[in-house]
Amino acid sequence: MATFKIFWLALHASFLGESRALIVQIDPSACEMVLSDTFMTVENHMKRLSGIAAINAGMFAYLAEKPTDRLVGGLWKNGVQQYPPLKSNMKYSLLHGDTIAIAMPGEYLPEKHDYTQAYRMVYNKQVVWQKEQKFWSAAVLGWDGKFIYLIHVRSPYSMNDLAHQLINTLGLTRLAYLEGGPESTLATRDQVSIGSYETDFWEDDSNREQWEVPFAFVVVPKY
């Protein structure tokens, strides 16, 4: 069985761009997702760890202005929380390392693995992201019960709409939002999909540069 598969998936027409998603389907028995934590582009995160693909690793704060600031996201290392989660619905734990599981309960604290938290989009084949009139390019992480999917869409969609499309086309049972707008990136050795549009921040299709990000998940073959 192939370790991974890369393909483009046609989506219904967005108001901007090519309306398609870059998909990396990986076999978790043959690959692991390693956290790279040096500030650089997603493509360079991939090259740094000699990976086959890489994607944003979730929602992290770069720096708090005051000690009392609540930081966005949650990075856990060996069961110790580095950044406290901002919102209670960030309960979608994403493990990587020797085991990959994207359906763990949010309160589970592994002793031997690192993980990050992200916003749930789909849980048990049900879309849990509420409808809203906000649109993004997006990097998301999915699961169909057998394969893990690294997914990036440059064309902007509401996350509720995108979730429904990915359930219908890929049969996903789990889906988590990792990053949106111009920061969002999915890189493989042959192709890179870079985000641009984000409501109230970057409302056009002009971004052509990979933004540097502090963390990325890098897919590395186990053998």
N, C-alpha and C positions, 0 to 999 in steps of 0.2 A: 504494500500500500504506500502511496506517495506520502512523503513527509509534509508537504505543503502544496497548495495550489493557488495561483494568482489569476484573477480574472476581473473584467469590468462587468458591472451589472447595470442594465438600463433601468431608470426610474421614470415615473411620470413627470411630465414637463414642469420644471420650476420656472419662476419668472426671470431667471438669470442663469446663464451658463449652459453646460452640456447635459445636465440632468442625468448623471450616472455616478456610480460608486465604484471605487477601487476596493477589491476584496482580497484578503489573504486568508485562506482557509488552512488551518494547521491541525495536525494530529498531536494531541497532548502526550501520547505515549512515545512520540519520537522527538518532540521539541520541548524546550522549557522557555519560560519568559523571565528574563533576567532584568532587574532594575538597574539602569545606568543613571548616575546621579551627578554628572558633570555638566555645567552650563554650556550647551552647544545645540546645533540643529539636530532634529530627529535623525536625519540621514547620517550625520557624524556620530550620533549615539550608536547607530547600527554598525558603522565601520569600526568604532572603538572596540566593540565586543565581538567583531567578526560574525555578525548575525546575518540572517537572511531577510529580515524585515524589522521595522521598528515603528512605534506609534506613541503619541503622548501618553504619559503614565497617570493621568488623572488631574485633579484640581488641587493645586498647592499654592500657598502663599510664598512669594519670594522673600518678603521682608515686612515685618510689622513696624509701623511708625511709632507706636507706643507699646509698652509692655502689657497694657490692658486690652490691646486690640485682639479681637477674635480672628484667628487665622483660617483661611479657606483650605479645606481638604484635610487629609489625614495620612501621614506616612508612618508606618509602624516598622520598627526594626527589632527583631528578636523579642517581640511582645511588648516593647516600650513605645509609647505614643510620642512622636516627635512634634506633630502639629495637631492641636485639638480640632475636631470637626466643627464646622460652622452651623450646619443645619441638621435637624433630627432625621430628615429623610435621606441623608447620606449613609445608608446602611447596607450598601451593596459591596461586600468585601470581595476583592480580587486577589487571590493568592497566586504566587508564582514561585519558581524554584523547582524542587523535586516533584511537587504536586501543583496542578492548576485546577482550581475550582472557583467558578464565578457564581455560586449559589449559596455561599456560606452566610449564616446570620451575622448581622452587623456587630453583635456583642462578642463574637468569638475572637479570642486573642491567641493566635498560634504562638508557640514557644520557639519553633525552629524555622519559621518562615517570615519573610517580610510581606506586607501587602499594603495596598492603597485602597481608599474608599472612593466611590463615585456615585452619581445619581442614578437610581433605577429608572429604566425606560420600559422594560418588559420583565415581567415575573410570571413564571408558569404559563407562558403563552398569552398573557394578558397585558395590554398596554396600561401602564400606571402613570405615565407622564400626562398631565392635564393639557387640554387644548388651550392654546394661547396664540396671540398674533405677534410672535417673535420668531425670527428666522436666522439660521446660522449655517455656514459651512460647519462640518462636524466630524470628529474622530470618535468612534464608538467601538465597543467590544461586545461580541455576541457569543452565544453558545446554543447548539441545537441538540444537546444530549450526547453528542459524539465528537464533534469538531468545535474548535474555537475559531472565531472570525474577527480579524482586524479589519475595520471598515472605515473608509473616509469618503465623504461627499463634499465637493467644492461648491456645487450649486446649493443655494440656501433653501432649507425646508424648516417647517416647524418640527420640533422633536416628536410630537404626537403623530404627525403625518409620516415622518421617516420611520418611526417604530412600526406602524401598521404596514408600510411597504416591505420592510425587512422580514417581518413575520410571514407575510404572504408569499414572498419570493424565496426566502432561505429556510423557512420553517423554524425560526429561532424560538427557543423557550426562555432565554434570558438575554437581556441587552442592557448595557450600562453606558452612560454618557461620560466621555473622558475629557474632551476639550472642544471648544467651538471658535469660529471666527478665524482670523489670519494666523493665529498660533497653531491651529490644528494641522497636523501633518501625518501622512502615512508614507513610509519609504520602504522600497524593496531594492534589491541590487540593480534592477533594470528600470524601475519606474518610481516616480514620486508624485503624490497628490498633495497639493498645498491649499490651505483654506484662504478665504478672503472675507466674504460678507458676514457681518454681524449686526443685528438690529441695535441702533443707538450707539454704535461704536465705529464700524467700518462698513458703511452702507453702499458698497460698490464691488465690482469684480476686478479691481486694479492690482491687488497684491500678487506679486510674482516671486517674492523672496521667502525662503524658509526662515522663520523666526527662531532664535535661540531659546531653548526651554531647559529648565533645571533637571527634569526627570523624563525618562522614556522607558517603555517596555521594549526590550530587544528579544526577538525570537532567535534562539540558538539551538541547532540540532543536538540531540543527546549523543549521537554517534555518527 
